[in-house]
Amino acid sequence: MNLISALKLAFLNLLHPRMLALLLLPMGFSLLLWGGLAVWFWGDWASALGHWLASSAVGPYVEGVTWLAGSAVTFLILLILIPLAYVTALLIVSVFAMPMMVRHVAQSRFPNLHLEHGGSNLGSAWNSFAALAIYLLLWFITLPLWLLSGPLALVFPVLLNAYLNQRLFRYDALAEHASEEEFAALMERSGKKLYLLGGMLGLLQYVPLLNFLAPVYIGLAFTHFCLDDLEKLRMEKAGLVVTG
């Protein structure tokens, strides 16, 4: 399956009643969580970032200009909160919604794809923790570059989203159906495509309204692509000709 086909099938799945019920819940919960934290801790966050900004290289330029310093602090808080809210929604989908989404796609498109149970709930939790830890580490390391690199600031978030999307959803999409050996083989043959798919889907984060639907859509797209790739791998091993 090519990437465009996976995106198309994932979109069609969004119209199913089961998927419609999931669409707004992850992002809605995430926004309520981080919005509540922002209301509760805004003063503390603004004070801490204000002190940091004053001691940074841009401090002399905003010192004494109250509105400019306040605007800069607000911008920094939003720059931190928006990705965190989006990533939280992705984690909710990965941990809680993916099993149901995988079963839905498998029953409708891959009814004969037998289960090998190469993954587990513990493996999914560890994969999510590792993906989040690496993403946040890279995010904090590259954050100064976002502010200083001009147009390149648009590139770093896309690359980080590509990593996070493929790392989170490839495991959960294959956990029930693929064996450990099959998972490794699929990563070797389709790893670059998964990164590309993750990057393409990561762009949805920056589209108003569509970003509310993005976490579920991303999970469905990875499920379609990975299960199709697994089916083709098994057909090749069985000596059957695979086309398309």
N, C-alpha and C positions, 0 to 999 in steps of 0.2 A: 504494500500500500504506500502510495506517495503521501507527502505531508498535506497536500491540498485535499485529498480524499478524506484523511483523518479529520481535518478541520470541518469539512462539509458534513460528515456523518455525526460529528459531535454536536454541530448546530442543530441538526434534525432531532437528535436525542433530547435537546433542551426543551422541545415542545411536548415531550411525553409528560403526563401528569405526575409521575414519580419524580422526575427531574425538576419540574416547575415548583414542586413543593420545597426543593432544596435551594433554589436559586438565591434567595435573598437572606436566608438564615445565617450562613457563615459571615458574610460581610456585615450584616445588620448587628449580629452579636459582637463582632470585633469593634465596630464603630461605637457601640454603646460602652464597651469595656474601656477603650482608650479615650473616648470622650469623657467618661466619668472620671478617669484618672487625671485627665487634663484639667477638668474643673477643680478637682480636689487639690492637685499639686502645682497648678500653674504658677502661683507666686514663688514657690521654692525653685521650680525649674527656671523661671525668668530671672530670679536673683542669681542663681548659679551660672547661667549662661551669660548674664550681664557682666559678672566679674571676670569670666573667661574672655569675653569679647574685649573688655577694657584692657586686659593684659596681653592681648594678641597683637599681631602686626597692624591690624586695622583700628586698634584702639585710639590712636591719636586723631584719626579722621572722624570718629563719631563722638569723641569726648566733647562734652558741652552742648551737643546737639541732641536734645532729649528725644525728639520725635524720630530722629534717624536711628538712635540707639535702640529705642523701643521697637521700631519696625524691624531692625536687624534681629533682635531677640525673638520676636514673634515668628519671623521667617525661619529661623533656625529650629524653633520648636516644631513648627509644622513640617519642616524638612525631615525631622526625625520621626514624628508621629505618623505621618501618612504611610511611609514604607512599613512601619511596624504594624499598623492596622491591616495593611494588605497581606503581610506575611502571616499574621495571626489567622486571617481568614483562610489562607492556603493550608495552614497546619490543621485547622478544624476540618477542612474537606479531606485532607490526606488521612487523618486519624479516624474520623468518625463516618465520613460519607463514602469514601472510596470502596469499601467492601460491597455496599449496596449498588454502587454505580458499576462496578466490575461485573457483578452478577447480572445486572440488567443488560449490559452490552453482550456478555457471553451467551445469555439465554436467547437473545434476539438475533445475533449474528454468528456466534460460534458454538452452537448447541452440541457439537460432537468433539469439542476440545476438552480432553479429559484432564482431570486435576492431578498435579504432581506434588503440590503443597511444599514447594521449595522454600517458601517464606513462612513467617509466623508473626503473631501479634507483637512478640518481644522484638523480633527483627524489624518490624515496621516502626515501633517506638524508637529503637536505637537509630534507625536510618533517619527518622525525622529529627531527632536530637542532634545527630552529627551534621546533617544538612543545615540546620538552623545555626549551630555554633560556628561552622565555617563561613556561612553567609554573613552573619553579624560581624565576625572578625574582619572579613574582607571589606564589609561595608564601612566599619569604623576606620580602617586603615586608609581607604580610598576617599573618605568623606572630604578631607581637605582638598583633594584634587578636583572634586566636583565644583568647589567654590572658586578654584583658581585656574582651571583649564579651559574656560570659555566654552566653545561648542562641544569640546570633547566631554564636557560634563554630562551630555546626553548618552554617551557611549557606555560609561561605567555602570549605570543602573541597568541597562539592557543586558550587559554581559553577566552581571550578578543575578538578574532574574532568570537568564537562560540556565545558569548553574543550578539555582534553587529549584526551578520547575522540573528539570529533568531528574535531579537527585531525589526530590520528594516523590514524584509520581511514577517513575519507572519501576521502583520496587513494589509499590502497592498495586500497580496494574498487573504485575506478573506473579505476585506472591502465591496466589492460590493455584495457578495453572502451570507455572514453569518449575522445573527442577533446578537445583543449584547449578548444574552443568549447563542447562539450557539458558539460564539467566546470564551466565558468564559468556556464552557464545553469542547471545543477542547483543550484549554490551560491546563485544568486540566488533561485530559486523555493522551495528547501527548506532554506535555511540555518538558519532558526529551528527547524524540525523536527529537524534534526541536533543542534542544541544541546540540545533537549529530550530527545532519545533519549540523548545523552551524559550528561545529568544523571540520568535515570532509571537508566541502567546504572551510573553512578558510585556509586549507593547500595549496590550489591552489595559494595563494598569494606568496608563496616561490618557485613556479615553473616558470622559465623564459618562456616567450611567452604565456604560458597558463594563466598567471595572467592578460594578456590583455583581455582575454575572460571571466575571472572569474565572474565579476559583473553580466553580463547578464545570465550566466549559473546558478549562485546562485539564481537569481530571478525566473528562470524557474523551478528549482528543488523545491523550496519552494512552488511555485504555484501548481505544480503537487501533491505534498504531501498533502498540506492543502485542496485543493478542493476535492481530493479523500477521505480524512478523513471526510470532511463535508458531502459528499454524503453518506458515511457509517453511520454517526451519524443520518442522516434523515431516512435512511432505517431501522435502529434499532428502532427509535421512531415510525415508521410506522408498526413495528412488522414483518418486513421482515428479512429473514436470510441473514447474511453477511458472505461470505467466503473469505479467502485470506487476 
